[in-house]
């Protein structure tokens, strides 16, 4: 009887990671509060700083008048703040939050902290779908509309299905095989994407698409915010509702099934949700590498592996990171703007090498 009660009280019996996995160096609540304040400060700086600096008082004055419905004041300040920089800063925050969330979900899906939609080839598939829509018929005018999001989603879904089928070939589930299949298929799709870009024939369009493929938020508009503003919060809430199942997946399929989790169904749902969100994000910002890899792992070191705490912190951290990176991309050079993917790759490649070093050193 006593042993039965003890078993019922263990974290594993409740679908929770072990204490070693859940214990982080910082409490989740205060960490989220600090990240939220830092994100607000970063958003303010992103709107105020640029080729034309705008005083913070004027920035908040413009935002306050717009939110309260007051008539905008004459001058260029209102145009720069509300029509150009606020949508871009918000898009950076939404895309960063989405990448943090989708990276966390994919890492739970494959039980591998080195996995993300980019390494699994999903971002390459979404990019191929979007570029095919631009080059083969959607046209530049429809490139930023729902048609592009749908094409990117279809490419992401088809790619993940192919990677999943290759990884599952022969029976069983091997996370390492999934990552290797994703890298191989992603590189193949990347080559086909380059072929479509060269086939476009329009030099200006080719240049803009290549810039977009390296990650760019320069096309941000209020209309473009609609899809990620819906997809990111809904996906986050959906994942939080399944936090127990995500925690159980970390302990293995047999353990998760023993805790009452329908592993096959949960994996299918995660598969669809992450592909959908990846497609939406790639459609509005291009393929931004390494954010979905770095953010969940860093947050896991800070607040532990319990997805009830990890997911909100990962969303805030991803938003903060991408807002800061986009600000650097806009202001680092005087004559041109850096693609966002260039800066995230410069940060993410050393981070990936560090993670590989840790895993090899621990024998994982």
C-alpha positions as semicolon CSV with decimal commas, in nm:
position;residue;x (nm);y (nm);z (nm)
1;X;0,000;0,000;0,000
2;X;0,274;0,245;0,095
3;X;0,473;0,153;-0,213
4;X;0,166;0,217;-0,428
5;X;0,122;0,564;-0,279
6;X;0,487;0,643;-0,333
7;X;0,462;0,539;-0,696
8;X;0,162;0,763;-0,745
9;X;0,353;1,060;-0,611
10;X;0,656;1,026;-0,837
11;X;0,697;1,286;-1,115
12;X;0,701;1,012;-1,380
13;X;0,359;0,889;-1,270
14;X;0,221;1,236;-1,342
15;X;0,385;1,265;-1,683
16;X;0,653;1,502;-1,557
17;X;1,028;1,494;-1,619
18;X;1,253;1,389;-1,336
19;X;1,383;1,647;-1,089
20;X;1,713;1,648;-1,273
21;X;1,534;1,763;-1,590
22;X;1,297;2,015;-1,433
23;X;1,540;2,191;-1,200
24;X;1,687;2,502;-1,363
25;X;1,917;2,766;-1,226
26;X;1,643;3,031;-1,221
27;X;1,272;3,028;-1,121
28;X;1,043;3,042;-1,423
29;X;0,807;3,317;-1,302
30;X;1,066;3,587;-1,230
31;X;1,259;3,486;-1,540
32;X;0,951;3,537;-1,757
33;X;0,887;3,876;-1,594
34;X;1,244;3,991;-1,658
35;X;1,225;3,870;-2,018
36;X;0,894;4,053;-2,071
37;X;1,043;4,381;-1,944
38;X;1,354;4,331;-2,156
39;X;1,136;4,257;-2,460
40;X;0,939;4,579;-2,410
41;X;1,265;4,774;-2,384
42;X;1,401;4,605;-2,698
43;X;1,082;4,682;-2,891
44;X;1,106;5,046;-2,787
45;X;1,471;5,064;-2,895
46;X;1,391;4,894;-3,227
47;X;1,129;5,159;-3,303
48;X;1,341;5,453;-3,186
49;X;1,677;5,363;-3,340
50;X;1,761;5,349;-3,707
51;X;1,887;5,565;-3,991
52;X;1,668;5,837;-3,838
53;X;1,664;5,832;-3,459
54;X;1,341;5,930;-3,290
55;X;1,317;6,037;-2,923
56;X;1,154;5,783;-2,694
57;X;0,892;6,036;-2,583
58;X;0,785;6,083;-2,945
59;X;0,776;5,708;-3,002
60;X;0,539;5,647;-2,712
61;X;0,341;5,956;-2,807
62;X;0,278;5,823;-3,157
63;X;0,188;5,476;-3,028
64;X;-0,041;5,623;-2,762
65;X;-0,226;5,843;-3,011
66;X;-0,273;5,553;-3,251
67;X;-0,400;5,319;-2,981
68;X;-0,646;5,577;-2,845
69;X;-0,773;5,672;-3,190
70;X;-0,642;6,028;-3,192
71;X;-0,559;6,190;-3,521
72;X;-0,191;6,156;-3,614
73;X;0,019;6,471;-3,608
74;X;0,173;6,601;-3,930
75;X;0,535;6,510;-4,001
76;X;0,748;6,211;-4,086
77;X;0,775;6,083;-3,729
78;X;0,430;5,926;-3,731
79;X;0,495;5,759;-4,066
80;X;0,831;5,615;-3,959
81;X;0,713;5,496;-3,621
82;X;0,369;5,354;-3,694
83;X;0,386;5,245;-4,056
84;X;0,745;5,122;-4,078
85;X;0,913;5,040;-3,749
86;X;0,631;4,923;-3,522
87;X;0,512;4,652;-3,767
88;X;0,868;4,537;-3,820
89;X;0,948;4,520;-3,449
90;X;0,625;4,330;-3,379
91;X;0,693;4,091;-3,668
92;X;1,041;4,023;-3,529
93;X;0,891;3,949;-3,188
94;X;0,624;3,718;-3,331
95;X;0,866;3,529;-3,555
96;X;1,120;3,495;-3,274
97;X;0,854;3,370;-3,034
98;X;0,726;3,127;-3,295
99;X;1,074;2,990;-3,361
100;X;1,132;2,941;-2,988
101;X;0,802;2,756;-2,954
102;X;0,841;2,539;-3,263
103;X;1,199;2,452;-3,171
104;X;1,088;2,340;-2,826
105;X;0,813;2,125;-2,974
106;X;1,040;1,963;-3,235
107;X;1,304;1,882;-2,974
108;X;1,040;1,710;-2,762
109;X;0,903;1,533;-3,069
110;X;1,236;1,370;-3,154
111;X;1,382;1,369;-2,798
112;X;1,692;1,548;-2,924
113;X;1,805;1,898;-2,811
114;X;2,002;1,932;-3,136
115;X;1,691;1,922;-3,354
116;X;1,506;2,216;-3,503
117;X;1,295;2,276;-3,816
118;X;1,606;2,394;-4,002
119;X;1,814;2,084;-3,925
120;X;1,515;1,860;-3,998
121;X;1,475;2,018;-4,342
122;X;1,130;2,162;-4,269
123;X;1,247;2,520;-4,321
124;X;1,402;2,419;-4,654
125;X;1,074;2,262;-4,760
126;X;0,880;2,571;-4,660
127;X;1,129;2,787;-4,851
128;X;1,092;2,569;-5,160
129;X;0,715;2,597;-5,147
130;X;0,726;2,974;-5,108
131;X;0,984;3,025;-5,383
132;X;0,789;2,797;-5,616
133;X;0,479;3,009;-5,551
134;X;0,673;3,327;-5,633
135;X;0,858;3,201;-5,940
136;X;0,597;2,973;-6,092
137;X;0,283;3,175;-6,063
138;X;0,202;3,364;-5,743
139;X;0,394;3,666;-5,865
140;X;0,557;3,937;-5,660
141;X;0,225;4,097;-5,575
142;X;0,096;3,780;-5,409
143;X;0,425;3,686;-5,249
144;X;0,330;3,833;-4,911
145;X;-0,028;3,713;-4,901
146;X;-0,201;3,398;-4,783
147;X;-0,104;3,220;-5,105
148;X;0,260;3,226;-5,002
149;X;0,179;3,108;-4,649
150;X;-0,019;2,817;-4,792
151;X;0,262;2,720;-5,027
152;X;0,518;2,741;-4,748
153;X;0,297;2,529;-4,522
154;X;0,249;2,267;-4,794
155;X;0,625;2,253;-4,850
156;X;0,693;2,221;-4,477
157;X;0,431;1,948;-4,431
158;X;0,549;1,747;-4,733
159;X;0,911;1,771;-4,624
160;X;0,844;1,664;-4,267
161;X;0,635;1,370;-4,397
162;X;0,923;1,261;-4,621
163;X;1,182;1,298;-4,345
164;X;0,957;1,109;-4,105
165;X;0,904;0,825;-4,353
166;X;1,278;0,789;-4,413
167;X;1,354;0,796;-4,040
168;X;1,087;0,534;-3,965
169;X;1,197;0,300;-4,244
170;X;1,269;-0,044;-4,110
171;X;1,051;0,008;-3,804
172;X;1,119;0,179;-3,476
173;X;1,206;0,539;-3,414
174;X;1,565;0,670;-3,412
175;X;1,604;1,043;-3,339
176;X;1,955;1,049;-3,487
177;X;1,827;0,892;-3,809
178;X;1,556;1,158;-3,823
179;X;1,813;1,440;-3,794
180;X;2,043;1,286;-4,057
181;X;1,750;1,233;-4,295
182;X;1,641;1,592;-4,239
183;X;1,985;1,732;-4,318
184;X;2,016;1,526;-4,637
185;X;1,666;1,602;-4,766
186;X;1,697;1,967;-4,665
187;X;2,015;2,008;-4,869
188;X;1,848;1,847;-5,170
189;X;1,552;2,084;-5,143
190;X;1,787;2,379;-5,099
191;X;1,955;2,292;-5,429
192;X;1,617;2,271;-5,604
193;X;1,521;2,608;-5,455
194;X;1,838;2,762;-5,599
195;X;1,746;2,618;-5,938
196;X;1,403;2,783;-5,924
197;X;1,559;3,115;-5,826
198;X;1,798;3,103;-6,124
199;X;1,508;3,007;-6,349
200;X;1,317;3,324;-6,255
201;X;1,493;3,532;-6,521
202;X;1,418;3,861;-6,346
203;X;1,740;3,989;-6,190
204;X;1,566;4,216;-5,941
205;X;1,325;3,944;-5,835
206;X;1,611;3,697;-5,804
207;X;1,802;3,934;-5,578
208;X;1,501;3,997;-5,356
209;X;1,418;3,626;-5,325
210;X;1,777;3,538;-5,235
211;X;1,773;3,809;-4,969
212;X;1,444;3,672;-4,839
213;X;1,584;3,317;-4,829
214;X;1,858;3,438;-4,594
215;X;1,592;3,579;-4,361
216;X;1,454;3,927;-4,378
217;X;1,192;4,132;-4,198
218;X;1,216;4,429;-4,432
219;X;0,879;4,357;-4,592
220;X;0,689;4,392;-4,263
221;X;0,345;4,552;-4,287
222;X;0,041;4,553;-4,064
223;X;-0,131;4,313;-4,304
224;X;0,162;4,072;-4,288
225;X;0,128;4,049;-3,908
226;X;-0,213;3,881;-3,929
227;X;-0,104;3,521;-3,992
228;X;0,175;3,497;-3,729
229;X;-0,032;3,698;-3,478
230;X;-0,291;3,419;-3,493
231;X;-0,067;3,116;-3,545
232;X;0,195;3,180;-3,276
233;X;-0,036;3,236;-2,974
234;X;-0,271;2,955;-3,075
235;X;0,015;2,708;-3,120
236;X;0,166;2,812;-2,786
237;X;-0,166;2,762;-2,605
238;X;-0,220;2,429;-2,782
239;X;0,124;2,306;-2,676
240;X;0,074;2,424;-2,318
241;X;-0,247;2,221;-2,304
242;X;-0,038;1,916;-2,401
243;X;0,257;1,991;-2,173
244;X;0,203;1,668;-1,981
245;X;0,228;1,465;-2,302
246;X;0,539;1,655;-2,410
247;X;0,698;1,586;-2,072
248;X;0,611;1,219;-2,104
249;X;0,769;1,197;-2,450
250;X;1,102;1,297;-2,299
251;X;1,100;0,975;-2,097
252;X;1,052;0,751;-2,401
253;X;0,761;0,609;-2,594
254;X;0,704;0,308;-2,368
255;X;0,699;0,519;-2,053
256;X;0,471;0,777;-2,215
257;X;0,231;0,506;-2,330
258;X;0,233;0,357;-1,980
259;X;0,126;0,698;-1,846
260;X;-0,178;0,697;-2,072
261;X;-0,040;0,914;-2,355
262;X;-0,143;0,819;-2,707
263;X;0,210;0,857;-2,845
264;X;0,126;0,804;-3,213
265;X;-0,159;1,055;-3,204
266;X;0,044;1,313;-3,012
267;X;0,332;1,283;-3,257
268;X;0,097;1,328;-3,553
269;X;-0,053;1,638;-3,391
270;X;0,291;1,780;-3,311
271;X;0,401;1,701;-3,664
272;X;0,110;1,898;-3,810
273;X;0,129;2,190;-3,567
274;X;0,503;2,244;-3,607
275;X;0,480;2,220;-3,985
276;X;0,195;2,472;-3,993
277;X;0,374;2,719;-3,771
278;X;0,703;2,674;-3,959
279;X;0,528;2,741;-4,288
280;X;0,369;3,060;-4,157
281;X;0,698;3,187;-4,014
282;X;0,899;3,112;-4,327
283;X;0,634;3,278;-4,541
284;X;0,664;3,610;-4,356
285;X;1,036;3,618;-4,274
286;X;1,222;3,365;-4,484
287;X;1,433;3,084;-4,345
288;X;1,601;3,210;-4,027
289;X;1,843;2,947;-3,905
290;X;1,949;2,838;-3,555
291;X;1,701;3,044;-3,347
292;X;1,477;2,741;-3,299
293;X;1,784;2,542;-3,196
294;X;1,951;2,787;-2,958
295;X;1,656;2,932;-2,769
296;X;1,491;2,613;-2,632
297;X;1,822;2,466;-2,524
298;X;1,933;2,785;-2,346
299;X;1,594;2,817;-2,174
300;X;1,605;2,451;-2,070
301;X;1,937;2,516;-1,896
302;X;1,781;2,812;-1,714
303;X;1,435;2,692;-1,608
304;X;1,443;2,316;-1,661
305;X;1,269;2,082;-1,901
306;X;0,908;2,101;-1,776
307;X;0,718;2,232;-2,079
308;X;0,469;2,420;-1,860
309;X;0,756;2,654;-1,770
310;X;0,979;2,604;-2,073
311;X;0,735;2,702;-2,348
312;X;0,647;3,056;-2,225
313;X;1,010;3,133;-2,143
314;X;1,121;3,005;-2,485
315;X;0,861;3,225;-2,657
316;X;0,975;3,537;-2,470
317;X;1,344;3,457;-2,522
318;X;1,299;3,396;-2,895
319;X;1,107;3,721;-2,933
320;X;1,375;3,916;-2,744
321;X;1,659;3,758;-2,942
322;X;1,512;3,827;-3,285
323;X;1,412;4,185;-3,203
324;X;1,770;4,255;-3,096
325;X;1,918;4,074;-3,397
326;X;1,695;4,264;-3,640
327;X;1,794;4,593;-3,477
328;X;2,161;4,502;-3,526
329;X;2,094;4,407;-3,889
330;X;1,933;4,746;-3,956
331;X;2,197;4,959;-3,785
332;X;2,529;4,770;-3,816
333;X;2,609;4,907;-4,163
334;X;2,548;5,256;-4,293
335;X;2,489;5,168;-4,658
336;X;2,289;4,846;-4,649
337;X;2,090;4,610;-4,430
338;X;2,218;4,269;-4,325
339;X;1,994;3,965;-4,371
340;X;1,870;3,837;-4,037
341;X;1,980;3,482;-4,117
342;X;2,341;3,593;-4,154
343;X;2,360;3,720;-3,796
344;X;2,169;3,426;-3,646
345;X;2,400;3,185;-3,829
346;X;2,708;3,364;-3,695
347;X;2,565;3,318;-3,345
348;X;2,409;2,977;-3,395
349;X;2,693;2,786;-3,561
350;X;2,927;2,823;-3,259
351;X;2,632;2,740;-3,033
352;X;2,569;2,418;-3,227
353;X;2,936;2,321;-3,201
354;X;2,919;2,383;-2,827
355;X;2,611;2,161;-2,792
356;X;2,778;1,886;-2,992
357;X;3,085;1,914;-2,770
358;X;2,869;1,881;-2,457
359;X;2,683;1,577;-2,591
360;X;2,999;1,402;-2,711
361;X;3,171;1,481;-2,383
362;X;2,884;1,333;-2,183
363;X;2,867;1,027;-2,407
364;X;2,508;1,104;-2,518
